[in-house]
Amino acid sequence: MATLILFDDPALRTSLLPLTFTRPVAGIRFGIQTLTEKWAGWLEQTPSFLTEAYLSVKFPMQPSDDNLYVNGAVCPTPALVDALNELATGHGLRDNDGLVLAVRTPHALSQAPDITDAYHWQPFAEPLTVLRHLWDIFVENGDQIRADFKRLTEGRTSEPITDPFTRVYAPENVFVEPGATIRAAILNAEGGPIYIGKNATISEGSIVIGPFSLGEGSTVNWGGKMRSNTTIGPFCKVGGEVGNSVFFGYSNKGHDGFLGNSIIGEWCNLGANVNNSNLKNDYSNVKIYHYGTKQLEDTGRPFCGLTMADYTKAGISTMFNTGTVVGVSVNVFGGGFQYKHIPSFSWGGAADGFTTYRLDKAMQVAAEAYARRNRPFDEVEKNILRAIFDQSHSLPPEPLFSF
């Protein structure tokens, strides 16, 4: 069997910033699992990564004399897996638009394969889900929950829901992993499956509408309203109203407030009464910041909320506008709607302005967040943050947009 290596397509990685500042593209959670976890399950091996140099210590590449390089932005399907298993050495797979899906080579690559490289290219015309834009993550999330649910639960038996005060609609579409706790909740899986991970908790008075996924060790707080097409990754605490959104993991939104059509990275915290807008008053398409063009780009969609990268915190009652993009390790607070784009390592708010979030202070806060989850904040994590900080200050200042 060829060694599986997931590569970052440079254009797609840029399009998926700021989430890909701290992880390979395949590290994005999409449905119940990350893309890495999906590929590991489908091809039954642990993948390594061809990614940015500063990420390669945490996400190393481990080549052999027979390597299958797969685009980390592509979701596996049965047809694609069959095509990959049949791919000969020296051959590559591309879609109808020329996107490189995979190559098989005995050589270790130093950069992502390109359609101009000297492989024997084979077309792949079957439908695929590819993460090309930030908004794809929440737009396609419901379908990915369904696909992951089917594969992860096939042939298995759910733990029983024994709480007499919990009401379940379409229980055949609910799967509960061992150790999970559910108390006096409403679970409605008529419109899609509900997956409740190992040792997760759904607290009293919560309403959960499928498709929905709650990761290992995560909690829906009392009275939480979890709307459809939502993924809460592992070790999160969420409350209030959340709809069509994805939490990657280790992040908190423990209090009331609305979050819709949004993506929250790891190690984030949203204070009490944080809200976001996901629909403009004139119903026009939402524009969001693109790190490649450094401009606001039209999503082509009327619904688009907040994208927040890792280590970012929002103070109580912070209001985020439609299509807001917030970088890595930002501390944002204050009155009024925040800017549509807040660069990494910013401290402050739209009302009083921003200053640079000192790296030593950002490191200290990150270390405290890790300690609260009994995890070490080691030199590998520190060096990734240093690299992102250096990048953000070696270039001309990123623009702020207030509309």
For each residue, the residues with C-beta under 8 A, 3 or more apart:
1: 43 45
2: 64 66 67 68 104
3: 45 48 62 63 64 66 67 68
4: 39 40 43 45 46 47 48 68 70
5: 47 48 49 50 61 62 63 67 68 69 70 109
6: 24 25 26 35 36 39 47 48 49 50 69 70 71 72
7: 49 50 51 69 70 71 72 109 112 113
8: 12 13 20 24 25 26 49 50 51 52 72 73 112
9: 12 13 25 71 72 73 99 100 112
10: 13 14 112
11: 14 15 292
12: 8 9 15 16 25 71 73 130 131 132
13: 8 9 10 16 17 20 25 52
14: 10 11 17 291 292
15: 11 12 132 133 134 290 291 292
16: 12 13 19 20 25 28 73 131 133 134
17: 13 14 20 21 291
18: 21 291 307 309 325 326 327 328 344
19: 16 22 23 28 134 248 263 265 307 309 310
20: 8 13 16 17 23 24 25 27 28
21: 17 18 309 310 327 328 344 388 391
22: 19 55 265 266 309 310 311 328 384 388
23: 19 20 27 28 55 59
24: 6 8 20 27 36 49 51 55 59 72
25: 6 8 9 12 13 16 20 28 35 51 72 73 131
26: 6 8 34 35 36 39 47 49 72 73
27: 20 23 24 34 35 36 59
28: 16 19 20 23 25 34 35 131 137 248
29: 33 34 231 233 246 247 248 249
30: 33 34 35 38 75 131 137 140 141 144 231 246
31: 38 141 143 144 145 146 147 148 213 231
32: 144 145 148 149 152 195 213 215 231
33: 29 30 37 38 41 148 152
34: 26 27 28 29 30 37 38
35: 6 25 26 27 28 30 38 39 72 73 74 75 131
36: 6 24 26 27 39 40 47 72
37: 33 34 40 41
38: 30 31 33 34 35 41 42 75 76 148
39: 4 6 26 35 36 42 43 47 70 76
40: 4 36 37 43 44 45 46 47
41: 33 37 38 44 151 152
42: 38 39 76 81
43: 1 4 39 40 47 76 81 84
44: 40 41
45: 1 3 4 40
46: 4 40
47: 4 5 6 26 36 39 40 43 70
48: 3 4 5 6 59 60 61 62 63
49: 5 6 7 8 24 26 55 56 59 60 61 72
50: 5 6 7 8 61 69 109 111 112
51: 7 8 24 25 55 56 59 61
52: 8 13 55 56
53: 56
54: 383 384 387 388
55: 22 23 24 49 51 52 58 59 384
56: 49 51 52 53 59 60 61
57: 60 380 383
58: 55 380 381 384
59: 23 24 27 48 49 51 55 56
60: 48 49 56 57
61: 5 48 49 50 51 56 108
62: 3 5 48
63: 3 5 48 67 107 108 109
64: 2 3 67
65: 106
66: 2 3 89 104 106
67: 2 3 5 63 64 104 105 106 107 108 109
68: 2 3 4 5 84 87 102 103 104
69: 5 6 7 50 102 103 104 105 109 112 113
70: 4 5 6 7 39 47 74 84 101 102
71: 6 7 9 12 74 99 100 101 102 130
72: 6 7 8 9 24 25 26 35 36 49
73: 8 9 12 16 25 26 35 130 131 132
74: 35 70 71 80 101 128 129 130
75: 30 35 38 128 129 130 131 144 147
76: 38 39 42 43 80 81
77: 80 81 126 127 128 129
78: 81 82
79: 82 83 126
80: 74 76 77 83 84 101 124 126 128
81: 42 43 76 77 78 84 85
82: 78 79 85 86
83: 79 80 86 87 93 122 124 126
84: 43 68 70 80 81 87 93 102
85: 81 82
86: 82 83
87: 68 83 84 91 92 93 102 104 122
88: 91 104 120
89: 66 104 105 106
90: 104 105 119 120
91: 87 88 103 104 119 120 121 122
92: 87 100 101 102 103 104 113 117 119 120 121 122
93: 83 84 87 100 101 102 103 121 122 124
94: 98 99 100 101 115 121 122 123 124
95: 98 99 101 123 124 125 128 130
96: 123 125
97:
98: 94 95 115
99: 9 71 94 95 115 130
100: 9 71 92 93 94 103 112 113 114 115
101: 70 71 74 80 92 93 94 95 124 128
102: 68 69 70 71 84 87 92 93
103: 68 69 91 92 93 100 113 117 119
104: 2 66 67 68 69 87 88 89 90 91 92
105: 67 69 89 90 109 119
106: 65 66 67 89
107: 63 67
108: 61 63 67
109: 5 7 50 63 67 69 105 112 113
110:
111: 50
112: 7 8 9 10 50 69 100 109
113: 7 69 92 100 103 109 117 119
114: 100 117
115: 94 98 99 100 121
116:
117: 92 103 113 114
118:
119: 90 91 92 103 105 113
120: 88 90 91 92
121: 91 92 93 94 115
122: 83 87 91 92 93 94
123: 94 95 96
124: 80 83 93 94 95 101 128
125: 95 96
126: 77 79 80 83
127: 77
128: 74 75 77 80 95 101 124
129: 74 75 77 136 140 143 144
130: 12 71 73 74 75 95 99 136
131: 12 16 25 28 30 35 73 75 136 137
132: 12 15 73 136
133: 15 16 136 299
134: 15 16 19 137 263 288 307 325
135: 138 139 261 288 299 301 304
136: 129 130 131 132 133 139 140
137: 28 30 131 134 140 141 246 263
138: 135 141 229 244 245 246 261 262 263 305
139: 135 136 301
140: 30 129 136 137 143 144
141: 30 31 137 138 144 145 211 229 230 231 244 246
142: 145 146 192 211 228 229 244
143: 31 129 140 146 147
144: 30 31 32 75 129 140 141 147 148
145: 31 32 141 142 148 149 192 193 195 210 211 212 213 229 231
146: 31 142 143 149 150 192 193 211
147: 31 75 143 144 150 151
148: 31 32 33 38 144 145 151 152 195 213
149: 32 145 146 152 153 175 193 195 211 213
150: 146 147 153 154 193
151: 41 147 148 154
152: 32 33 41 148 149 156 175 195
153: 149 150 156 158 175 195
154: 150 151
155:
156: 152 153 175
157:
158: 153 174 175 176
159: 176 177 178 180
160: 176
161: 166 168 171 174 176 182 187
162:
163: 166 182 183 184 185
164:
165: 183 184
166: 161 163 182 183 184 185 186 187
167: 185 186 187
168: 161 171 174 187 189
169: 186 187 188 189 190
170: 173 174 188 189 190 210
171: 161 168 174 189
172: 189
173: 170 189 190 192 193 194 210
174: 158 161 168 170 171 187 189 193 194 196 210
175: 149 152 153 156 158 193 194 195 196
176: 158 159 160 161 180 182 196
177: 159 180 196 197 198 199 200 216
178: 159 198 199
179: 198 199 200
180: 159 176 177 196 197 198 199 200 201 202
181: 200 201 202
182: 161 163 166 176 185 187 196 201 202
183: 163 165 166 202 203 204
184: 163 165 166 204 205
185: 163 166 167 182 202 203 204 205 206 207 208 220
186: 166 167 169 206 207 208
187: 161 166 167 168 169 174 182 194 202 208 210
188: 169 170 191 207 208 209 210
189: 168 169 170 171 172 173 174 192 193 194 210
190: 169 170 173 210
191: 188 209 210 211 228
192: 142 145 146 173 189 210 211 212 228 229
193: 145 146 149 150 173 174 175 189 210 211 212
194: 173 174 175 187 189 208 210 211 212 213
195: 32 145 148 149 152 153 175 212 213 214
196: 174 175 176 177 180 182 200 202 214
197: 177 180 200 213 214 215 216 217 218 234
198: 177 178 179 180 216 217
199: 177 178 179 180 216 217
200: 177 179 180 181 196 197 214 215 216 217 218 219
201: 180 181 182 218 219 220
202: 180 181 182 183 185 187 196 206 208 214 219 220 224
203: 183 185 206 219 220 221 222 223 224
204: 183 184 185 222 223
205: 184 185 222 223 224
206: 185 186 202 203 220 221 222 223 224 225 226
207: 185 186 188 224 225 226
208: 185 186 187 188 194 202 212 214 220 224 226
209: 188 191 212 226 227 228
210: 145 170 173 174 187 188 189 190 191 192 193 194 228
211: 141 142 145 146 149 191 192 193 194 228 229 230
212: 145 192 193 194 195 208 209 226 228 229 230 231
213: 31 32 145 148 149 194 195 197 230 231 232
214: 195 196 197 200 202 208 218 220 232
215: 32 197 200 218 231 232 233 234 235 236 249
216: 177 197 198 199 200 234 235
217: 197 198 199 200 234 235
218: 197 200 201 214 215 232 233 234 235 236 237 238
219: 200 201 202 203 236 237 238
220: 185 201 202 203 206 208 214 224 226 232 238 239
221: 203 206 224 237 238 239 254 255
222: 203 204 205 206 239
223: 203 204 205 206 239
224: 202 203 205 206 207 208 220 221 238 239 240 241 242
225: 206 207 240 241 242
226: 206 207 208 209 212 220 230 232 238 242 243
227: 209 230 241 242 243 244 260
228: 142 191 192 209 210 211 212 243 244
229: 138 141 142 145 192 211 212 243 244
230: 141 211 212 213 226 227 242 243 244 245 246
231: 29 30 31 32 141 145 212 213 215 245 246 247
232: 213 214 215 218 220 226 236 238 242 247
233: 29 215 218 236 246 247 248 249 250 251 266
234: 197 215 216 217 218 249 250
235: 215 216 217 218 249 250 373
236: 215 218 219 232 233 247 249 250 251 252 253
237: 218 219 221 252 253 254
238: 218 219 220 221 224 226 232 242 247 252 253 254
239: 220 221 222 223 224 253 254 255 256
240: 224 225 253 255 256 257 258 259
241: 224 225 227 256 257 258 259 260
242: 224 225 226 227 230 232 238 245 253 258 259 260
243: 226 227 228 229 230 258 259 260 261
244: 138 141 142 227 228 229 230 260 261 303
245: 138 230 231 242 259 260 261 262 263 264 305
246: 29 30 137 138 141 230 231 233 262 263 264
247: 29 231 232 233 236 238 251 253 264
248: 19 28 29 233 251 263 264 265 266 310
249: 29 215 233 234 235 236 266
250: 233 234 235 236 266 267 369 373
251: 233 236 247 248 264 265 266 267 268 269 270
252: 236 237 238 268 269 270
253: 236 237 238 239 240 242 247 257 259 264 269 270 274
254: 221 237 238 239 272
255: 221 239 240 270 271 272 273 274
256: 239 240 241 272 273
257: 240 241 253 270 272 273 274 275
258: 240 241 242 243 275 276
259: 240 241 242 243 245 253 262 264 270 274 275 276 305 306
260: 227 241 242 243 244 245 276 278 303 305
261: 135 138 243 244 245 278 303 304 305
262: 138 245 246 259 276 278 305 306 307 308
263: 19 134 137 138 245 246 248 306 307 308
264: 245 246 247 248 251 253 259 268 270 306 308
265: 19 22 248 251 268 308 309 310 311 312 328
266: 22 233 248 249 250 251 310 311
267: 250 251 310 311 366 369 370
268: 251 252 264 265 308 310 311 312 313 314
269: 251 252 253 313 314 369
270: 251 252 253 255 257 259 264 274 313 314 318
271: 255 274 313 314 315 316 317 318 333
272: 254 255 256 257 316 317
273: 255 256 257 316 317
274: 253 255 257 259 270 271 314 316 317 318 319 320
275: 257 258 259 317 318 319 320
276: 258 259 260 262 305 306 319 320 321 322 324
277: 280 305 319 320 321 322 337
278: 260 261 262 303 304 305 322
279: 283 286 302 303 322
280: 277 283 284 286 302 322
281:
282:
283: 279 280 302
284: 280 302
285: 298 299 300 301 302
286: 279 280 299 301 302 303 304 322 323
287: 296 297 298 299 323 340
288: 134 135 296 297 299 304 307 323 324 325 340
289: 294 295 296 297 323 325 340 341 401
290: 15 293 294 295 296 297
291: 14 15 17 18 294
292: 11 14 15
293: 290 297
294: 289 290 291 398 399
295: 289 290
296: 287 288 289 290 323 340 341 401
297: 287 288 289 290 293
298: 285 287
299: 133 135 285 286 287 288 304 323
300: 285
301: 135 139 285 286 304
302: 279 280 283 284 285 286
303: 244 260 261 278 279 286
304: 135 261 278 286 288 299 301 322 323
305: 138 245 259 260 261 262 276 277 278 320 322 323 324
306: 259 262 263 264 276 320 324 326
307: 18 19 134 262 263 288 324 325 326
308: 262 263 264 265 268 312 314 326
309: 18 19 21 22 265 312 326 327 328 329 330 344
310: 19 21 22 248 265 266 267 268 328 329
311: 22 265 266 267 268 328 329 330 362 365 366 369 385
312: 265 268 308 309 326 327 328 329 330 331 332
313: 268 269 270 271 330 331 332 365
314: 268 269 270 271 274 308 318 320 332 333
315: 271 318 331 332 333 334 349
316: 271 272 273 274 333
317: 271 272 273 274 275 335
318: 270 271 274 275 314 315 332 333 334 338 349
319: 274 275 276 277 336 337 338
320: 274 275 276 277 305 306 314 324 326 337 338
321: 276 277 324 337 338 340
322: 276 277 278 279 280 286 304 305
323: 286 287 288 289 296 299 304 305 340
324: 276 288 305 306 307 320 321 338 339 340 341 342
325: 18 134 288 289 307 340 341 342
326: 18 306 307 308 309 312 320 330 332 338 341 342
327: 18 21 309 312 330 342 343 344 345 346 392 398
328: 18 21 22 265 309 310 311 312 344 345 385 388 392
329: 309 310 311 312 344 345 357 362 366 385 388 389
330: 309 311 312 313 326 327 342 343 344 345 346 347 357
331: 312 313 315 346 347 348 357 365
332: 312 313 314 315 318 326 338 342 346 348 349
333: 271 314 315 316 318 348 349
334: 315 318 338 348 349 350 351 352
335: 317 349 351
336: 319 349 350 351
337: 277 319 320 321 350 402
338: 318 319 320 321 324 326 332 334 342 349 350
339: 324 342 350 400 401 402
340: 287 288 289 296 321 323 324 325 400 401 402 403
341: 289 296 324 325 326 398 399 400 401
342: 324 325 326 327 330 332 338 339 346 354 400
343: 327 330 346 392 397 398 400
344: 18 21 309 327 328 329 330 388 389 392
345: 327 328 329 330 356 357 359 362 388 389 392 393
346: 327 330 331 332 342 343 354 355 356 357
347: 330 331 354 355 356 357 358
348: 331 332 333 334 352 353 354 355
349: 315 318 332 333 334 335 336 338 352 353 354
350: 334 336 337 338 339 353 402
351: 334 335 336
352: 334 348 349
353: 348 349 350
354: 342 346 347 348 349 400
355: 346 347 348
356: 345 346 347 393
357: 329 330 331 345 346 347 361 362
358: 347 361 362
359: 345 362 363 385 386 389
360: 363 364
361: 357 358 364 365
362: 311 329 345 357 358 359 365 366 385 389
363: 359 360 366 367 377 382 385
364: 360 361 367 368
365: 311 313 331 361 362 368 369
366: 267 311 329 362 363 369 370 377 381 385
367: 363 364 370 371 377
368: 364 365 371 372
369: 250 267 269 311 365 366 372 373 377
370: 267 366 367 373 375 376 377 381
371: 367 368 374 375 377
372: 368 369
373: 235 250 369 370
374: 371
375: 370 371
376: 370
377: 363 366 367 369 370 371 381 382
378: 381 382
379: 382 383
380: 57 58 383 384
381: 58 366 370 377 378 384 385
382: 363 377 378 379 385 386
383: 54 57 379 380 386 387
384: 22 54 55 58 380 381 387 388
385: 311 328 329 359 362 363 366 381 382 388 389
386: 359 382 383 389 390
387: 54 383 384 390 391
388: 21 22 54 328 329 344 345 384 385 391 392
389: 329 344 345 359 362 385 386 392 393
390: 386 387 393 394
391: 21 387 388 394 395
392: 327 328 343 344 345 388 389 395 398
393: 345 356 389 390
394: 390 391
395: 391 392 398
396:
397: 343
398: 294 327 341 343 392 395
399: 294 341
400: 339 340 341 342 343 354
401: 289 296 339 340 341
402: 337 339 340 350
403: 340
